[in-house]
Amino acid sequence: MRPPAPRTPADTGTAPVLVLGAGPVGQTAALLLARRGVPVLIVDGRPERDAVGSKAICQQRDVLDVWDWLGAGGLVGEGLTWDTARTFYQGHELFSVHLADPGASPLPPFVNISQSRTEEVLDERLAAAGVRIRWNHRVTGITQDAQGVTVECHTPEGPALLRGSHALSCLGAHGGVVRDALGLSFDGTTFEDRFLICDIRADLPGWERERRFYFDPEWNPGRQVLIHPCPDSVYRIDWQVPSDFDLEAEEAGGRLDARIRQIVGDKPYEIVWRSVYRFHTRVVERMRSGRVLLLGDNAHLVAPFGARGLNSGVQDAENAAWKLAYVLAGWAGEELLESYHTERHAAAQENAEVTGATMRFLVPHGDDEHHTRVTVLERALTEDSARALVDSGRLAEPFWYTGSALTTPCPERPFGGRPPRGATPSPCPGVILPDAPVSVPDAVGSGTSAVERIRPLLREGLTLLLGPAPEGLDPDLFLDAARTAAREATGAPVTALYLDDVDTTGALAAALEPDPGQVWLVRPDAHVAAVVPGHDPGAVGAAVRTCLGLTAADGPDDRSGRTRRERPARTA
């Protein structure tokens, strides 16, 4: 069963939040806002949805988790699940990475499904939520003042002005109109080599659950090939090709068929889609300018190796949506939106660093980089230590807000740094909480379970997860004291739970290993905000205020009593 919808914020006025762009990042942002009771309007310059090509296909577990909360969990079943990434050099397998889960999530590490199908499913959810999309509204300008934003659009009927409280710009890589209007630079680099992408339908037994990366195969010497499985026996193949590659000439001369035959052999195949891309690494100088937030490819571009494009865009959407909803509800001040920039800009820079290093390994510049690449690959054939240096793309993962101003550090739970590929960091402040099965009573004496895993519950508001009560202290009094301290600090919804009461398998307790009397404060985007002693109300309250960007003098909004929902004893 799904949890109840989060509490609707108090009156936000008639002006909606304007979401510019109806791609998956804009769709997700709009759905997240609507789910929290925020009026929203999407505008897009296209006349209608154009389902052309598979585009972004690889969706990471935590992104699937967001879509599941929005009612689009069926994407998991439709998509093709894979959990192993294999890397080869000149026909020899160097290593494989099996993707781990520190909790016990029912969601797979990755699912491959076409972006067009993802958009179709999200459109269905938007329609069910009553969110409007105005097609044929091409954004041509944007201005803002102390009360809101005005977006100028070109339509077939002429110019149109739209008014909103805020704007989320999800216009993609070509949405320079917003960046230019805000005076924001979009600096970065362009990689000279191009990439040929083909979606083919073929029967390739044994490849259905694996991502395969080939360095210098005999059928693309000196360059790379990446193969991803997709639903319906479709495989995405990416060839690195020279900068002067001509797709039309390749097809006309039969060389494209020869490329594909080198991989599939004499098996029948069908080309579903093909295109040629040149990749960029760019990050906008600021992801927030007043009442305008930039998300996804409108704010950052990275090479696709590691699937950090759409996945990071959805993480932008979740970060922006809960903070904007809390600001509009009066549970935080406008300054909370500045943390969107600091957190997601840091994430964008890390993605640029990670993918940039991958591209320098894939497409070395100069003799030194080329020598390093060849040396590492040759050593990796026989040396375990060298295999860690082979860079075929570090797979997408959530960003860790360990350095955020919203995060309260815990000396006993320090961040251990970026873990090896395929691994996840130990839970600590700033890290996303592992998912795991839980059972939370729906009502006193009902005997039913309203929540079957922890992540959906976390999105209802702020969550306090308590370790065992300190010895000699009444558990109900301890829980009530922690909950009261949090509620005195904010008017936002607060849920307090003993892990022992809800952790049905022990997986979450095993991941967190909470000490007696310890309280884990978790944000609405499932990131741990603090680990503090529950017997210190001041520490609990301070952590809550910090997580919402509030000062010590800030208290709960006077509307909070109207939005709180009572829970049974020990699970309030």
Helices and strands as residue ranges (DSSP letters): E 17-20, H 24-35, E 40-43, E 58-60, H 61-69, H 74-78, E 80-82, E 84-89, E 92-98, E 110-112, H 115-129, E 132-134, E 138-144, E 149-155, E 158-164, E 167-169, H 176-181, E 186-202, E 210-215, E 224-230, E 234-241, H 247-252, H 255-264, E 269-284, E 288-289, E 292-294, G 296-298, E 300-301, H 310-329, H 336-362, H 366-380, H 384-387, E 437-441, E 449-453, H 454-458, E 462-466, H 475-489, E 494-498, H 499-502, H 507-512, E 518-522, E 528-533, H 537-547, H 560-563
